[in-house]
Amino acid sequence: MTESSRMSDQLSLMGFDEPPRPTDRLFFALFPTEEAARRIANLALQLRGEHGLSGTPLQTERFHITLHHLGDYAGLPPDVLALAVQAAQALALPPFEISFDRVASFSGHPSKRPFVLRGSDDGLAALTAFQQTLGTVMRQVGLGRRVDVRFTPHVTLLYDSRLVAEQAVAPIHWTAHELVLVHSLLGQTRYVPLGRWTLKG
């Protein structure tokens, strides 16, 4: 028996059970249009070859921009889910343009560094404003603790151990028409949309 196992058993005997392992993640996201997602997938494959990366690009339908991470849980918490729906329903903003024109690696775990699509401030100003407005509405309904105050707009292409320096790419742009509340089943690479709200304002 390992030391961690002994400690776990001792805590259980004392009435302190370990918290359940998270299996579910909730987040607000924007997804690219089908055409933009195909272009992102092609770009990921192209750059993977150019830079000798070994990571597998994400499935096309999983490319997205995370706006606010609402937490990891063992099962979906009804209270958080209800407040998230309330916040999304209260949002009244029109569609807007998104444009990414560069790629780079984020630091992170040495064996799993995100290689991402990024953009300039000009191309992402409307996106940043949208994320901040959604955060304001989340605070108003009681989800203030779940607001991501640090927002770095990006779309993850793949994960790899190598670091790739920032470089310009042909712009990939689309019009955001829909806010999505996503349920991610951790460890299963599955996204389940729990709600979709058309942008109109």
KENUKOL-496132 format. One record per atom (N, C-alpha, C): residue in one letter; z, y, x. Coordinates in Angstrom, 2 decimals, decimal comma. Example, Ala and Ser with C-alpha at 12.3 -4.5 7.8 and 13.67 -1.06 7.14 Angstrom:
% residues 2
<r A; <7,80; -5,69; 13,19>>,
<r A; <7,80; -4,50; 12,30>>,
<r A; <7,80; -3,30; 13,20>>,
<r S; <7,08; -2,25; 12,85>>,
<r S; <7,14; -1,06; 13,67>>,
<r S; <7,87; 0,03; 12,90>>,
END
This chain:
% residues 201
<r M; <0,00; -1,20; 0,85>>,
<r M; <0,00; 0,00; 0,00>>,
<r M; <0,00; 1,24; 0,88>>,
<r T; <-0,84; 2,21; 0,55>>,
<r T; <-0,92; 3,42; 1,35>>,
<r T; <0,23; 4,36; 1,02>>,
<r E; <0,41; 5,34; 1,91>>,
<r E; <1,48; 6,31; 1,70>>,
<r E; <1,27; 7,09; 0,40>>,
<r S; <0,00; 7,45; 0,12>>,
<r S; <-0,28; 8,19; -1,11>>,
<r S; <0,01; 7,35; -2,35>>,
<r S; <-0,27; 6,04; -2,27>>,
<r S; <0,01; 5,16; -3,40>>,
<r S; <1,50; 5,04; -3,64>>,
<r R; <2,27; 4,90; -2,53>>,
<r R; <3,73; 4,83; -2,66>>,
<r R; <4,29; 6,11; -3,29>>,
<r M; <3,75; 7,26; -2,84>>,
<r M; <4,21; 8,53; -3,38>>,
<r M; <3,90; 8,62; -4,86>>,
<r S; <2,70; 8,18; -5,26>>,
<r S; <2,32; 8,21; -6,67>>,
<r S; <3,25; 7,34; -7,51>>,
<r D; <3,57; 6,14; -6,98>>,
<r D; <4,47; 5,24; -7,71>>,
<r D; <5,86; 5,85; -7,84>>,
<r Q; <6,34; 6,48; -6,76>>,
<r Q; <7,67; 7,09; -6,80>>,
<r Q; <7,72; 8,22; -7,82>>,
<r L; <6,65; 9,05; -7,85>>,
<r L; <6,60; 10,15; -8,81>>,
<r L; <6,59; 9,63; -10,25>>,
<r S; <5,87; 8,53; -10,47>>,
<r S; <5,82; 7,95; -11,81>>,
<r S; <7,18; 7,44; -12,23>>,
<r L; <7,90; 6,79; -11,29>>,
<r L; <9,22; 6,28; -11,61>>,
<r L; <10,20; 7,41; -11,94>>,
<r M; <9,97; 8,56; -11,33>>,
<r M; <10,84; 9,71; -11,56>>,
<r M; <10,42; 10,50; -12,80>>,
<r G; <9,36; 10,05; -13,44>>,
<r G; <8,92; 10,74; -14,65>>,
<r G; <7,89; 11,81; -14,40>>,
<r F; <7,39; 11,90; -13,15>>,
<r F; <6,37; 12,90; -12,82>>,
<r F; <5,03; 12,19; -12,66>>,
<r D; <4,28; 12,13; -13,70>>,
<r D; <2,97; 11,49; -13,62>>,
<r D; <1,95; 12,47; -13,00>>,
<r E; <1,03; 11,93; -12,24>>,
<r E; <-0,03; 12,76; -11,68>>,
<r E; <-0,93; 13,25; -12,80>>,
<r P; <-1,45; 14,49; -12,68>>,
<r P; <-2,36; 14,99; -13,71>>,
<r P; <-3,62; 14,14; -13,74>>,
<r P; <-4,20; 13,96; -14,90>>,
<r P; <-5,41; 13,13; -14,99>>,
<r P; <-6,56; 13,74; -14,20>>,
<r R; <-7,40; 12,89; -13,68>>,
<r R; <-8,54; 13,33; -12,89>>,
<r R; <-9,56; 14,03; -13,80>>,
<r P; <-10,02; 15,23; -13,41>>,
<r P; <-11,00; 15,93; -14,25>>,
<r P; <-12,28; 15,13; -14,41>>,
<r T; <-12,78; 15,09; -15,62>>,
<r T; <-14,03; 14,38; -15,93>>,
<r T; <-15,05; 15,29; -16,59>>,
<r D; <-14,62; 16,48; -16,98>>,
<r D; <-15,47; 17,36; -17,78>>,
<r D; <-15,39; 18,79; -17,27>>,
<r R; <-16,52; 19,45; -17,21>>,
<r R; <-16,59; 20,85; -16,78>>,
<r R; <-17,29; 21,66; -17,86>>,
<r L; <-16,79; 22,87; -18,08>>,
<r L; <-17,41; 23,79; -19,04>>,
<r L; <-17,87; 25,04; -18,30>>,
<r F; <-19,08; 25,51; -18,62>>,
<r F; <-19,52; 26,77; -18,03>>,
<r F; <-20,61; 27,40; -18,89>>,
<r F; <-20,69; 28,73; -18,79>>,
<r F; <-21,79; 29,47; -19,40>>,
<r F; <-22,93; 29,54; -18,40>>,
<r A; <-24,15; 29,38; -18,88>>,
<r A; <-25,29; 29,37; -17,97>>,
<r A; <-26,54; 29,94; -18,63>>,
<r L; <-27,48; 30,28; -17,76>>,
<r L; <-28,84; 30,61; -18,16>>,
<r L; <-29,76; 29,59; -17,51>>,
<r F; <-30,75; 29,12; -18,24>>,
<r F; <-31,71; 28,17; -17,71>>,
<r F; <-33,09; 28,82; -17,62>>,
<r P; <-33,86; 28,47; -16,60>>,
<r P; <-35,22; 29,01; -16,51>>,
<r P; <-36,12; 28,43; -17,59>>,
<r T; <-37,22; 29,11; -17,84>>,
<r T; <-38,23; 28,57; -18,72>>,
<r T; <-38,83; 27,32; -18,07>>,
<r E; <-39,56; 26,52; -18,85>>,
<r E; <-40,15; 25,30; -18,29>>,
<r E; <-41,08; 25,63; -17,13>>,
<r E; <-41,89; 26,67; -17,29>>,
<r E; <-42,82; 27,04; -16,22>>,
<r E; <-42,07; 27,46; -14,96>>,
<r A; <-41,03; 28,29; -15,12>>,
<r A; <-40,25; 28,72; -13,96>>,
<r A; <-39,54; 27,55; -13,32>>,
<r A; <-39,03; 26,62; -14,14>>,
<r A; <-38,34; 25,45; -13,59>>,
<r A; <-39,29; 24,59; -12,77>>,
<r R; <-40,55; 24,45; -13,22>>,
<r R; <-41,53; 23,70; -12,44>>,
<r R; <-41,82; 24,37; -11,10>>,
<r R; <-41,91; 25,69; -11,12>>,
<r R; <-42,14; 26,42; -9,88>>,
<r R; <-40,96; 26,27; -8,93>>,
<r I; <-39,75; 26,30; -9,48>>,
<r I; <-38,55; 26,11; -8,65>>,
<r I; <-38,55; 24,71; -8,04>>,
<r A; <-38,92; 23,70; -8,84>>,
<r A; <-38,96; 22,32; -8,34>>,
<r A; <-39,99; 22,18; -7,22>>,
<r N; <-41,16; 22,78; -7,40>>,
<r N; <-42,20; 22,70; -6,37>>,
<r N; <-41,75; 23,41; -5,09>>,
<r L; <-41,09; 24,55; -5,26>>,
<r L; <-40,58; 25,29; -4,10>>,
<r L; <-39,54; 24,46; -3,35>>,
<r A; <-38,64; 23,81; -4,09>>,
<r A; <-37,61; 22,99; -3,46>>,
<r A; <-38,23; 21,88; -2,62>>,
<r L; <-39,24; 21,22; -3,16>>,
<r L; <-39,92; 20,14; -2,41>>,
<r L; <-40,63; 20,69; -1,18>>,
<r Q; <-41,29; 21,83; -1,34>>,
<r Q; <-42,01; 22,43; -0,22>>,
<r Q; <-41,06; 22,81; 0,92>>,
<r L; <-39,98; 23,48; 0,59>>,
<r L; <-39,04; 23,94; 1,62>>,
<r L; <-38,26; 22,77; 2,22>>,
<r R; <-38,02; 21,75; 1,43>>,
<r R; <-37,36; 20,55; 1,95>>,
<r R; <-38,17; 19,96; 3,10>>,
<r G; <-39,49; 19,90; 2,91>>,
<r G; <-40,35; 19,39; 3,96>>,
<r G; <-40,45; 20,33; 5,15>>,
<r E; <-40,56; 21,61; 4,88>>,
<r E; <-40,71; 22,59; 5,96>>,
<r E; <-39,50; 22,64; 6,87>>,
<r H; <-38,32; 22,46; 6,31>>,
<r H; <-37,09; 22,59; 7,09>>,
<r H; <-36,49; 21,24; 7,47>>,
<r G; <-37,16; 20,15; 7,14>>,
<r G; <-36,66; 18,83; 7,51>>,
<r G; <-35,34; 18,48; 6,85>>,
<r L; <-35,19; 18,88; 5,59>>,
<r L; <-33,95; 18,60; 4,87>>,
<r L; <-34,00; 17,20; 4,28>>,
<r S; <-32,84; 16,59; 4,13>>,
<r S; <-32,78; 15,23; 3,58>>,
<r S; <-32,22; 15,19; 2,16>>,
<r G; <-31,65; 16,30; 1,71>>,
<r G; <-31,07; 16,34; 0,37>>,
<r G; <-32,14; 16,22; -0,71>>,
<r T; <-31,79; 15,59; -1,81>>,
<r T; <-32,71; 15,42; -2,93>>,
<r T; <-32,64; 16,64; -3,84>>,
<r P; <-33,78; 17,26; -4,16>>,
<r P; <-33,74; 18,40; -5,09>>,
<r P; <-33,14; 18,02; -6,43>>,
<r L; <-32,48; 18,97; -7,07>>,
<r L; <-31,91; 18,72; -8,39>>,
<r L; <-33,02; 18,38; -9,37>>,
<r Q; <-32,68; 17,65; -10,40>>,
<r Q; <-33,64; 17,38; -11,46>>,
<r Q; <-34,06; 18,70; -12,09>>,
<r T; <-35,32; 18,79; -12,46>>,
<r T; <-35,87; 20,05; -12,96>>,
<r T; <-35,05; 20,63; -14,11>>,
<r E; <-34,60; 19,78; -15,01>>,
<r E; <-33,85; 20,27; -16,17>>,
<r E; <-32,44; 20,75; -15,82>>,
<r R; <-32,01; 20,53; -14,58>>,
<r R; <-30,66; 20,93; -14,20>>,
<r R; <-30,63; 22,26; -13,43>>,
<r F; <-31,79; 22,83; -13,13>>,
<r F; <-31,81; 24,14; -12,49>>,
<r F; <-31,23; 25,17; -13,46>>,
<r H; <-30,28; 25,97; -12,98>>,
<r H; <-29,63; 26,93; -13,86>>,
<r H; <-28,92; 28,00; -13,04>>,
<r I; <-28,48; 29,04; -13,73>>,
<r I; <-27,63; 30,09; -13,15>>,
<r I; <-26,28; 29,99; -13,85>>,
<r T; <-25,23; 29,70; -13,10>>,
<r T; <-23,88; 29,69; -13,67>>,
<r T; <-23,39; 31,13; -13,80>>,
<r L; <-22,95; 31,49; -15,00>>,
<r L; <-22,44; 32,84; -15,26>>,
<r L; <-20,92; 32,89; -15,14>>,
<r H; <-20,25; 31,97; -15,81>>,
<r H; <-18,78; 31,88; -15,75>>,
<r H; <-18,39; 30,41; -15,84>>,
<r H; <-17,55; 29,99; -14,90>>,
<r H; <-17,03; 28,62; -14,90>>,
<r H; <-15,75; 28,61; -15,73>>,
<r L; <-15,74; 27,82; -16,79>>,
<r L; <-14,62; 27,83; -17,72>>,
<r L; <-13,57; 26,77; -17,43>>,
<r G; <-13,74; 26,01; -16,34>>,
<r G; <-12,71; 25,08; -15,93>>,
<r G; <-13,15; 23,63; -15,94>>,
<r D; <-12,39; 22,81; -15,19>>,
<r D; <-12,57; 21,36; -15,14>>,
<r D; <-11,40; 20,70; -15,86>>,
<r Y; <-11,69; 19,70; -16,68>>,
<r Y; <-10,67; 19,11; -17,53>>,
<r Y; <-10,86; 17,59; -17,63>>,
<r A; <-9,81; 16,94; -18,09>>,
<r A; <-9,91; 15,52; -18,47>>,
<r A; <-10,08; 15,50; -19,98>>,
<r G; <-11,31; 15,55; -20,44>>,
<r G; <-11,59; 15,73; -21,85>>,
<r G; <-11,80; 17,20; -22,15>>,
<r L; <-12,54; 17,49; -23,19>>,
<r L; <-12,81; 18,88; -23,54>>,
<r L; <-11,64; 19,51; -24,28>>,
<r P; <-11,12; 20,63; -23,80>>,
<r P; <-10,00; 21,30; -24,48>>,
<r P; <-10,50; 22,08; -25,70>>,
<r P; <-10,07; 21,73; -26,91>>,
<r P; <-10,56; 22,39; -28,12>>,
<r P; <-10,32; 23,90; -28,13>>,
<r D; <-9,18; 24,34; -27,57>>,
<r D; <-8,87; 25,76; -27,62>>,
<r D; <-9,84; 26,57; -26,76>>,
<r V; <-10,11; 26,09; -25,53>>,
<r V; <-11,05; 26,78; -24,65>>,
<r V; <-12,45; 26,76; -25,25>>,
<r L; <-12,83; 25,62; -25,80>>,
<r L; <-14,14; 25,49; -26,41>>,
<r L; <-14,31; 26,47; -27,57>>,
<r A; <-13,30; 26,57; -28,41>>,
<r A; <-13,37; 27,47; -29,56>>,
<r A; <-13,48; 28,93; -29,13>>,
<r L; <-12,73; 29,31; -28,11>>,
<r L; <-12,78; 30,69; -27,62>>,
<r L; <-14,13; 30,98; -26,96>>,
<r A; <-14,68; 29,99; -26,27>>,
<r A; <-15,99; 30,18; -25,64>>,
<r A; <-17,06; 30,42; -26,70>>,
<r V; <-17,02; 29,67; -27,77>>,
<r V; <-17,97; 29,85; -28,87>>,
<r V; <-17,78; 31,23; -29,50>>,
<r Q; <-16,54; 31,64; -29,65>>,
<r Q; <-16,25; 32,95; -30,22>>,
<r Q; <-16,83; 34,06; -29,36>>,
<r A; <-16,67; 33,92; -28,03>>,
<r A; <-17,20; 34,93; -27,12>>,
<r A; <-18,72; 34,99; -27,19>>,
<r A; <-19,37; 33,84; -27,19>>,
<r A; <-20,83; 33,81; -27,24>>,
<r A; <-21,36; 34,41; -28,53>>,
<r Q; <-20,69; 34,13; -29,63>>,
<r Q; <-21,13; 34,66; -30,92>>,
<r Q; <-20,95; 36,18; -31,00>>,
<r A; <-20,00; 36,71; -30,24>>,
<r A; <-19,73; 38,15; -30,29>>,
<r A; <-20,68; 38,94; -29,39>>,
<r L; <-21,40; 38,24; -28,53>>,
<r L; <-22,29; 38,92; -27,58>>,
<r L; <-23,56; 39,37; -28,30>>,
<r A; <-23,93; 40,62; -28,10>>,
<r A; <-25,14; 41,15; -28,75>>,
<r A; <-25,94; 41,91; -27,70>>,
<r L; <-26,79; 41,18; -26,96>>,
<r L; <-27,60; 41,79; -25,91>>,
<r L; <-29,03; 41,28; -26,02>>,
<r P; <-30,00; 42,11; -25,64>>,
<r P; <-31,40; 41,70; -25,74>>,
<r P; <-31,82; 40,82; -24,57>>,
<r P; <-32,98; 40,16; -24,68>>,
<r P; <-33,51; 39,40; -23,55>>,
<r P; <-33,73; 40,32; -22,34>>,
<r F; <-33,77; 39,73; -21,16>>,
<r F; <-33,95; 40,53; -19,94>>,
<r F; <-34,67; 39,71; -18,88>>,
<r E; <-35,19; 40,43; -17,88>>,
<r E; <-35,98; 39,80; -16,82>>,
<r E; <-35,10; 39,38; -15,65>>,
<r I; <-35,44; 38,24; -15,07>>,
<r I; <-34,76; 37,72; -13,87>>,
<r I; <-35,83; 37,45; -12,82>>,
<r S; <-35,56; 37,85; -11,58>>,
<r S; <-36,53; 37,61; -10,51>>,
<r S; <-35,81; 37,21; -9,23>>,
<r F; <-36,19; 36,04; -8,69>>,
<r F; <-35,66; 35,57; -7,41>>,
<r F; <-36,78; 35,60; -6,38>>,
<r D; <-36,47; 36,03; -5,15>>,
<r D; <-37,53; 36,17; -4,15>>,
<r D; <-37,11; 35,76; -2,74>>,
<r R; <-36,05; 34,97; -2,62>>,
<r R; <-35,64; 34,50; -1,30>>,
<r R; <-34,80; 33,23; -1,44>>,
<r V; <-34,66; 32,52; -0,34>>,
<r V; <-33,82; 31,32; -0,32>>,
<r V; <-32,89; 31,40; 0,89>>,
<r A; <-31,79; 30,66; 0,82>>,
<r A; <-30,84; 30,62; 1,93>>,
<r A; <-29,84; 29,50; 1,66>>,
<r S; <-29,13; 29,11; 2,70>>,
<r S; <-28,05; 28,14; 2,55>>,
<r S; <-26,73; 28,87; 2,38>>,
<r F; <-25,88; 28,36; 1,52>>,
<r F; <-24,50; 28,78; 1,46>>,
<r F; <-23,72; 27,90; 2,42>>,
<r S; <-22,62; 28,44; 2,94>>,
<r S; <-21,72; 27,58; 3,72>>,
<r S; <-21,04; 26,65; 2,74>>,
<r G; <-20,02; 25,99; 3,08>>,
<r G; <-19,41; 25,01; 2,19>>,
<r G; <-19,11; 23,76; 2,97>>,
<r H; <-18,97; 22,66; 2,27>>,
<r H; <-18,66; 21,41; 2,96>>,
<r H; <-19,82; 21,07; 3,89>>,
<r P; <-19,53; 20,74; 5,17>>,
<r P; <-20,61; 20,49; 6,14>>,
<r P; <-21,64; 19,47; 5,70>>,
<r S; <-21,24; 18,50; 4,89>>,
<r S; <-22,19; 17,47; 4,49>>,
<r S; <-22,89; 17,80; 3,17>>,
<r K; <-22,49; 18,92; 2,54>>,
<r K; <-23,04; 19,23; 1,23>>,
<r K; <-23,13; 20,75; 1,05>>,
<r R; <-24,00; 21,36; 1,85>>,
<r R; <-24,18; 22,81; 1,75>>,
<r R; <-25,26; 23,14; 0,73>>,
<r P; <-24,97; 24,03; -0,22>>,
<r P; <-25,98; 24,37; -1,22>>,
<r P; <-27,13; 25,16; -0,58>>,
<r F; <-28,34; 24,75; -0,85>>,
<r F; <-29,55; 25,48; -0,47>>,
<r F; <-30,06; 26,11; -1,75>>,
<r V; <-30,10; 27,45; -1,80>>,
<r V; <-30,24; 28,13; -3,08>>,
<r V; <-31,36; 29,16; -3,11>>,
<r L; <-31,78; 29,44; -4,33>>,
<r L; <-32,73; 30,52; -4,61>>,
<r L; <-31,92; 31,76; -4,93>>,
<r R; <-32,27; 32,87; -4,27>>,
<r R; <-31,54; 34,11; -4,46>>,
<r R; <-32,51; 35,25; -4,74>>,
<r G; <-31,99; 36,45; -4,89>>,
<r G; <-32,86; 37,58; -5,18>>,
<r G; <-32,25; 38,89; -4,73>>,
<r S; <-33,06; 39,93; -4,80>>,
<r S; <-32,60; 41,27; -4,44>>,
<r S; <-31,85; 41,89; -5,60>>,
<r D; <-31,11; 42,95; -5,32>>,
<r D; <-30,35; 43,63; -6,36>>,
<r D; <-31,27; 44,15; -7,47>>,
<r D; <-32,45; 44,64; -7,09>>,
<r D; <-33,36; 45,20; -8,09>>,
<r D; <-33,80; 44,14; -9,10>>,
<r G; <-34,12; 42,95; -8,59>>,
<r G; <-34,60; 41,90; -9,47>>,
<r G; <-33,51; 41,24; -10,31>>,
<r L; <-32,25; 41,48; -9,93>>,
<r L; <-31,15; 40,79; -10,61>>,
<r L; <-30,15; 41,76; -11,25>>,
<r A; <-30,51; 43,04; -11,32>>,
<r A; <-29,59; 44,04; -11,88>>,
<r A; <-29,24; 43,73; -13,33>>,
<r A; <-30,25; 43,36; -14,12>>,
<r A; <-29,99; 43,07; -15,53>>,
<r A; <-29,15; 41,81; -15,68>>,
<r L; <-29,37; 40,82; -14,81>>,
<r L; <-28,58; 39,59; -14,84>>,
<r L; <-27,12; 39,89; -14,52>>,
<r T; <-26,89; 40,69; -13,51>>,
<r T; <-25,51; 41,03; -13,13>>,
<r T; <-24,81; 41,78; -14,26>>,
<r A; <-25,52; 42,71; -14,88>>,
<r A; <-24,94; 43,45; -16,01>>,
<r A; <-24,61; 42,52; -17,17>>,
<r F; <-25,49; 41,54; -17,42>>,
<r F; <-25,25; 40,59; -18,50>>,
<r F; <-24,01; 39,75; -18,21>>,
<r Q; <-23,88; 39,28; -16,98>>,
<r Q; <-22,72; 38,47; -16,60>>,
<r Q; <-21,42; 39,26; -16,77>>,
<r Q; <-21,45; 40,53; -16,40>>,
<r Q; <-20,26; 41,37; -16,52>>,
<r Q; <-19,91; 41,64; -17,99>>,
<r T; <-20,92; 41,86; -18,82>>,
<r T; <-20,68; 42,10; -20,24>>,
<r T; <-20,11; 40,86; -20,91>>,
<r L; <-20,65; 39,70; -20,55>>,
<r L; <-20,10; 38,44; -21,08>>,
<r L; <-18,64; 38,30; -20,65>>,
<r G; <-18,32; 38,67; -19,43>>,
<r G; <-16,94; 38,61; -18,96>>,
<r G; <-16,03; 39,52; -19,77>>,
<r T; <-16,52; 40,69; -20,12>>,
<r T; <-15,74; 41,62; -20,94>>,
<r T; <-15,43; 41,02; -22,30>>,
<r V; <-16,43; 40,39; -22,92>>,
<r V; <-16,24; 39,76; -24,22>>,
<r V; <-15,28; 38,58; -24,10>>,
<r M; <-15,37; 37,82; -23,02>>,
<r M; <-14,45; 36,71; -22,81>>,
<r M; <-13,01; 37,20; -22,75>>,
<r R; <-12,78; 38,32; -22,07>>,
<r R; <-11,42; 38,88; -22,00>>,
<r R; <-10,94; 39,27; -23,39>>,
<r Q; <-11,83; 39,81; -24,19>>,
<r Q; <-11,44; 40,28; -25,51>>,
<r Q; <-11,01; 39,14; -26,43>>,
<r V; <-11,57; 37,95; -26,23>>,
<r V; <-11,20; 36,82; -27,10>>,
<r V; <-10,08; 35,96; -26,52>>,
<r G; <-9,63; 36,29; -25,30>>,
<r G; <-8,52; 35,55; -24,72>>,
<r G; <-8,89; 34,59; -23,60>>,
<r L; <-10,10; 34,76; -23,03>>,
<r L; <-10,53; 33,91; -21,92>>,
<r L; <-10,56; 34,67; -20,59>>,
<r G; <-9,71; 35,67; -20,47>>,
<r G; <-9,71; 36,50; -19,28>>,
<r G; <-9,50; 35,72; -17,99>>,
<r R; <-8,66; 34,68; -18,05>>,
<r R; <-8,39; 33,88; -16,87>>,
<r R; <-9,60; 33,10; -16,40>>,
<r R; <-10,60; 32,96; -17,26>>,
<r R; <-11,80; 32,18; -16,93>>,
<r R; <-12,98; 33,06; -16,52>>,
<r V; <-12,76; 34,34; -16,40>>,
<r V; <-13,84; 35,24; -16,01>>,
<r V; <-14,05; 35,18; -14,50>>,
<r D; <-15,29; 34,94; -14,09>>,
<r D; <-15,63; 34,95; -12,67>>,
<r D; <-15,93; 36,38; -12,25>>,
<r V; <-14,97; 36,99; -11,53>>,
<r V; <-15,16; 38,39; -11,13>>,
<r V; <-16,09; 38,51; -9,93>>,
<r R; <-16,21; 37,44; -9,16>>,
<r R; <-17,15; 37,43; -8,04>>,
<r R; <-18,38; 36,64; -8,46>>,
<r F; <-19,49; 37,33; -8,55>>,
<r F; <-20,72; 36,71; -9,06>>,
<r F; <-21,82; 36,86; -8,02>>,
<r T; <-22,33; 35,74; -7,54>>,
<r T; <-23,47; 35,74; -6,62>>,
<r T; <-24,60; 35,00; -7,32>>,
<r P; <-25,51; 35,72; -7,95>>,
<r P; <-26,57; 35,05; -8,72>>,
<r P; <-27,41; 34,13; -7,84>>,
<r H; <-27,60; 32,90; -8,30>>,
<r H; <-28,40; 31,95; -7,54>>,
<r H; <-28,76; 30,74; -8,41>>,
<r V; <-29,75; 30,02; -7,95>>,
<r V; <-30,11; 28,72; -8,52>>,
<r V; <-30,06; 27,72; -7,38>>,
<r T; <-29,21; 26,70; -7,50>>,
<r T; <-29,12; 25,69; -6,45>>,
<r T; <-30,35; 24,79; -6,50>>,
<r L; <-30,99; 24,63; -5,33>>,
<r L; <-32,18; 23,78; -5,23>>,
<r L; <-31,82; 22,36; -4,84>>,
<r L; <-30,93; 22,25; -3,85>>,
<r L; <-30,49; 20,94; -3,36>>,
<r L; <-29,26; 21,15; -2,49>>,
<r Y; <-28,66; 20,05; -2,05>>,
<r Y; <-27,53; 20,09; -1,13>>,
<r Y; <-27,93; 19,37; 0,15>>,
<r D; <-27,53; 19,92; 1,30>>,
<r D; <-27,92; 19,33; 2,57>>,
<r D; <-26,90; 19,72; 3,64>>,
<r S; <-26,86; 18,94; 4,69>>,
<r S; <-25,93; 19,22; 5,78>>,
<r S; <-26,42; 20,35; 6,68>>,
<r R; <-27,72; 20,62; 6,66>>,
<r R; <-28,28; 21,65; 7,53>>,
<r R; <-28,18; 23,02; 6,89>>,
<r L; <-28,01; 24,03; 7,74>>,
<r L; <-28,00; 25,42; 7,28>>,
<r L; <-29,39; 26,02; 7,48>>,
<r V; <-29,91; 26,66; 6,46>>,
<r V; <-31,21; 27,31; 6,55>>,
<r V; <-31,00; 28,81; 6,41>>,
<r A; <-31,55; 29,57; 7,37>>,
<r A; <-31,41; 31,02; 7,33>>,
<r A; <-32,20; 31,61; 6,17>>,
<r E; <-31,77; 32,77; 5,71>>,
<r E; <-32,44; 33,41; 4,58>>,
<r E; <-33,90; 33,70; 4,92>>,
<r Q; <-34,78; 33,46; 3,95>>,
<r Q; <-36,19; 33,77; 4,11>>,
<r Q; <-36,78; 34,18; 2,77>>,
<r A; <-37,80; 35,01; 2,84>>,
<r A; <-38,47; 35,46; 1,62>>,
<r A; <-39,38; 34,36; 1,09>>,
<r V; <-39,53; 34,31; -0,21>>,
<r V; <-40,46; 33,38; -0,87>>,
<r V; <-41,21; 34,16; -1,94>>,
<r A; <-42,30; 33,57; -2,43>>,
<r A; <-43,03; 34,20; -3,54>>,
<r A; <-42,10; 34,33; -4,73>>,
<r P; <-42,04; 35,48; -5,36>>,
<r P; <-41,10; 35,70; -6,46>>,
<r P; <-41,27; 34,68; -7,60>>,
<r I; <-40,15; 34,23; -8,11>>,
<r I; <-40,12; 33,39; -9,30>>,
<r I; <-39,34; 34,16; -10,36>>,
<r H; <-40,00; 34,44; -11,46>>,
<r H; <-39,32; 35,26; -12,47>>,
<r H; <-39,56; 34,70; -13,86>>,
<r W; <-38,66; 35,04; -14,75>>,
<r W; <-38,78; 34,65; -16,15>>,
<r W; <-37,93; 35,58; -17,01>>,
<r T; <-38,13; 35,51; -18,30>>,
<r T; <-37,34; 36,29; -19,24>>,
<r T; <-36,24; 35,40; -19,82>>,
<r A; <-34,99; 35,84; -19,68>>,
<r A; <-33,86; 35,10; -20,25>>,
<r A; <-33,77; 35,40; -21,73>>,
<r H; <-33,86; 34,36; -22,55>>,
<r H; <-33,83; 34,50; -23,99>>,
<r H; <-32,60; 33,84; -24,63>>,
<r E; <-31,82; 33,09; -23,83>>,
<r E; <-30,80; 32,23; -24,45>>,
<r E; <-29,61; 32,03; -23,52>>,
<r L; <-28,43; 32,17; -24,09>>,
<r L; <-27,18; 31,84; -23,40>>,
<r L; <-26,78; 30,42; -23,81>>,
<r V; <-26,35; 29,62; -22,84>>,
<r V; <-26,02; 28,23; -23,11>>,
<r V; <-24,59; 27,93; -22,65>>,
<r L; <-23,82; 27,26; -23,50>>,
<r L; <-22,51; 26,72; -23,13>>,
<r L; <-22,73; 25,27; -22,74>>,
<r V; <-22,41; 24,94; -21,49>>,
<r V; <-22,76; 23,63; -20,94>>,
<r V; <-21,52; 22,78; -20,71>>,
<r H; <-21,62; 21,52; -21,10>>,
<r H; <-20,62; 20,50; -20,78>>,
<r H; <-21,21; 19,63; -19,68>>,
<r S; <-20,61; 19,68; -18,50>>,
<r S; <-21,05; 18,85; -17,38>>,
<r S; <-20,13; 17,64; -17,27>>,
<r L; <-20,71; 16,45; -17,30>>,
<r L; <-19,94; 15,23; -17,11>>,
<r L; <-19,85; 14,96; -15,62>>,
<r L; <-18,69; 15,23; -15,04>>,
<r L; <-18,53; 15,19; -13,60>>,
<r L; <-18,82; 13,80; -13,04>>,
<r G; <-19,61; 13,78; -11,98>>,
<r G; <-19,95; 12,53; -11,33>>,
<r G; <-21,09; 11,78; -11,99>>,
<r Q; <-21,62; 12,31; -13,08>>,
<r Q; <-22,70; 11,64; -13,80>>,
<r Q; <-24,02; 12,40; -13,76>>,
<r T; <-24,02; 13,58; -13,11>>,
<r T; <-25,20; 14,45; -13,06>>,
<r T; <-25,82; 14,64; -14,43>>,
<r R; <-24,98; 14,86; -15,43>>,
<r R; <-25,44; 15,06; -16,80>>,
<r R; <-24,92; 16,38; -17,35>>,
<r Y; <-25,82; 17,14; -17,95>>,
<r Y; <-25,46; 18,37; -18,64>>,
<r Y; <-25,70; 18,18; -20,13>>,
<r V; <-24,71; 18,54; -20,93>>,
<r V; <-24,84; 18,46; -22,38>>,
<r V; <-24,65; 19,86; -22,95>>,
<r P; <-25,69; 20,46; -23,52>>,
<r P; <-25,53; 21,78; -24,14>>,
<r P; <-24,65; 21,67; -25,39>>,
<r L; <-23,58; 22,45; -25,43>>,
<r L; <-22,69; 22,46; -26,58>>,
<r L; <-23,01; 23,60; -27,54>>,
<r G; <-23,75; 24,57; -27,08>>,
<r G; <-24,12; 25,69; -27,93>>,
<r G; <-25,20; 26,51; -27,26>>,
<r R; <-26,09; 27,06; -28,07>>,
<r R; <-27,17; 27,93; -27,59>>,
<r R; <-27,19; 29,17; -28,46>>,
<r W; <-27,26; 30,33; -27,83>>,
<r W; <-27,27; 31,58; -28,57>>,
<r W; <-28,45; 32,43; -28,11>>,
<r T; <-29,35; 32,72; -29,03>>,
<r T; <-30,52; 33,54; -28,72>>,
<r T; <-30,09; 34,97; -28,44>>,
<r L; <-30,62; 35,54; -27,36>>,
<r L; <-30,30; 36,92; -27,02>>,
<r L; <-31,10; 37,87; -27,91>>,
<r K; <-30,41; 38,77; -28,55>>,
<r K; <-31,06; 39,77; -29,40>>,
<r K; <-30,09; 40,93; -29,56>>,
<r G; <-30,58; 42,09; -29,38>>,
<r G; <-29,71; 43,24; -29,46>>,
<r G; <-30,49; 44,52; -29,66>>,
END
